[in-house]
Amino acid sequence: MNGLLDRKDRLILHHLCQHGKVTDRLLELVSKTTTYRRIEKLLKMGLLTRGEEGYQLTPAGEKALLGQQEGLAGTWPHLAAIPTAYHLAMAELIIAAVSARISGLFSEHLPSFLLVGPTMAWKTSLARFLCQAFGLDPARHIIDLSTETSRSLWLRRNAKGQVIYKREILSAPFVTFDEYGLADKQVRVAVGHFIAGRLKVPVENEVLEFRVTPLLTMNPLREEEDLKSKVGFSEPQIRRTVICDLCAVSLPDLAVEGEEILERERQAAPFPLRPAKERLVSLRRKIVQLMRKLIRPDAQSLVDTEMLRILCCGMAAYMEPRQALWRVMLDYCTVVETLGWTVENWRELLAQENIEPSNNILEGETMGQETQGIRRYVTFVEVETGKNAEEALQVVVDLIKALRACGLTLDDAQRLGEVMSHAAAQRISPQRLLQYLKLEHILQEHDIPLETLVEVVGQLQKQGLLEAERFKALDCLVRLMRRHRVDLRVLREVVGLFAAAEKHGLCQNFLTEVVKFGGMLQRQGLDVLKGFENLVHAAYDRTALEDKINELRDTREALQDEVSELQQKAEKLREKVDGLTELCREKMEKVFELCDSVLDLAKEVKRMSAQRRRLVAEIEHLQGVLMSWHAYAQ
């Protein structure tokens, strides 16, 4: 649990908690140089502070001493300073989600997080705490959505589609979208890409990879008990989001203490973030069983068990898988308890599962009338075992009896302690040592030297075959070779054949089809080799094929030349036709003009004929008059 603290660290914390300064009694148990070196270490870890009156334990130091430095606080003690269990649970789940997402092992069911609550509920402060823990700048990675537009959330393009502005948050491990409740509709749509629960999301005609784990903070939209109305999420969004409702819990006054926590954390080294290494598919059944036991039936449809498995994978980067499962279920139930999703006695039910062993470190009690010389050693054992004086001595007696039962002396126990100390320095757990002993026994049974195993593992690692998928494929290959009685020489020939086929541009399925086709010919009594030889000659007569291709190419070029000439002639004929058409049009216009002239002449002739008739009539009349006048004159 307290992965960064050893027994000397805890002894120093226990002593300074009681006395506030270094005394001779402490220096009898731990050397002076080691004591002050360890105190400097504890100061940097944020477990101690140094004042005018001496040393004082911080809240994180008190939790470490009393065995409350559980979960990821054993990896990074500053987490123990987070003020409430709800904020701590959210922080640990977010760290687990970040470890899972940056590993690239998962593409679906990736969790998002939402903190909803009143003002001064340490929502944005938790975001600042996590940014500092991940070594990120809060000014860049806490985005106030009330001042953002959808076009400026992470990138903006010009009219040509070129990116002219880009926020480097997609590749960051963590980002916070603050004041989600005040964001407009378009901004919420843009945020929806981050909380989609997928690693790769199509956005604007391209697929983007979202390696960032999002945290949303908001005040409730409505003062209602219905979660959908309070946060404005749909049911699928609720399923893939870990939601903590701080409106439902009583919070301490964090105006002063909250800022002090952030100031202490700002001086600390970042959290040692690690990517998830395993998929832990074997935990699926256990997760479903625990979920159905701890979550109310009417809320079980809102829990994504695959998301819980991914959180377990992220948590398992820092502890054993079963401890990771227990811690994730504890944190998750602590969070959703604020939503009213858990059964009443969920803590007792989870404790009954006994997934995580208890390693609490309790404060030693005084031993009454024991002598001063014995007392300091008994106190030391009390601190180490977490038991009172009588129980602590019983542990020592039981240990001596166990050594005798195994035929070991105290000298053997001392040497065993040296081995365990060396193993602890190398971060090797007792369980791992037991596995080494079992491995040694197996090697002896099969008469395999350890050096041979080391050499084989080195070769496998060099070839990248120790990865889970490749090792599984290698194991499957060995099983197939045994089943079909194929030796290594035949396997080399087959691999060489496939390599030659690939070199000549032939796919692997081609060889499979050739074998299948050859088998069919063989069953029909045909000479397979002769048939393939004829096929090869027919298919690869390169000279004939090239001549035919050249001939066809020449023919195509000749036809293209003829087509070009015909197109030119057609163009000339088209020009002549256009000229004749124009000439015909001109002639027709002249004909129409002549017709008009003829009509005009006909009208003129008709008019002159009428005029002539009038003149003839007048002449005849005048002749009559003249004849009458002439007769009268006579």
Secondary structure as GFF3:
##gff-version 3
##sequence-region A 1 634
A	DSSP	alpha_helix	7	19	.	.	.	ID=ss1
A	DSSP	alpha_helix	24	29	.	.	.	ID=ss2
A	DSSP	alpha_helix	32	44	.	.	.	ID=ss3
A	DSSP	beta_strand	48	51	.	.	.	ID=ss4
A	DSSP	beta_strand	54	57	.	.	.	ID=ss5
A	DSSP	alpha_helix	59	65	.	.	.	ID=ss6
A	DSSP	three_ten_helix	71	74	.	.	.	ID=ss7
A	DSSP	three_ten_helix	77	81	.	.	.	ID=ss8
A	DSSP	alpha_helix	85	103	.	.	.	ID=ss9
A	DSSP	beta_strand	112	116	.	.	.	ID=ss10
A	DSSP	alpha_helix	123	133	.	.	.	ID=ss11
A	DSSP	alpha_helix	138	141	.	.	.	ID=ss12
A	DSSP	beta_strand	142	144	.	.	.	ID=ss13
A	DSSP	three_ten_helix	145	147	.	.	.	ID=ss14
A	DSSP	three_ten_helix	150	152	.	.	.	ID=ss15
A	DSSP	beta_strand	155	157	.	.	.	ID=ss16
A	DSSP	beta_strand	163	166	.	.	.	ID=ss17
A	DSSP	beta_strand	174	178	.	.	.	ID=ss18
A	DSSP	three_ten_helix	180	182	.	.	.	ID=ss19
A	DSSP	alpha_helix	185	194	.	.	.	ID=ss20
A	DSSP	beta_strand	200	203	.	.	.	ID=ss21
A	DSSP	beta_strand	206	209	.	.	.	ID=ss22
A	DSSP	beta_strand	213	218	.	.	.	ID=ss23
A	DSSP	alpha_helix	227	231	.	.	.	ID=ss24
A	DSSP	alpha_helix	235	239	.	.	.	ID=ss25
A	DSSP	beta_strand	241	245	.	.	.	ID=ss26
A	DSSP	three_ten_helix	246	248	.	.	.	ID=ss27
A	DSSP	alpha_helix	257	266	.	.	.	ID=ss28
A	DSSP	three_ten_helix	281	283	.	.	.	ID=ss29
A	DSSP	alpha_helix	284	294	.	.	.	ID=ss30
A	DSSP	three_ten_helix	297	302	.	.	.	ID=ss31
A	DSSP	alpha_helix	305	315	.	.	.	ID=ss32
A	DSSP	alpha_helix	321	336	.	.	.	ID=ss33
A	DSSP	three_ten_helix	337	339	.	.	.	ID=ss34
A	DSSP	alpha_helix	346	353	.	.	.	ID=ss35
A	DSSP	alpha_helix	372	385	.	.	.	ID=ss36
A	DSSP	alpha_helix	389	405	.	.	.	ID=ss37
A	DSSP	alpha_helix	410	425	.	.	.	ID=ss38
A	DSSP	alpha_helix	430	445	.	.	.	ID=ss39
A	DSSP	alpha_helix	450	462	.	.	.	ID=ss40
A	DSSP	alpha_helix	468	483	.	.	.	ID=ss41
A	DSSP	alpha_helix	488	503	.	.	.	ID=ss42
A	DSSP	alpha_helix	508	523	.	.	.	ID=ss43
A	DSSP	alpha_helix	528	539	.	.	.	ID=ss44
A	DSSP	alpha_helix	542	633	.	.	.	ID=ss45
###
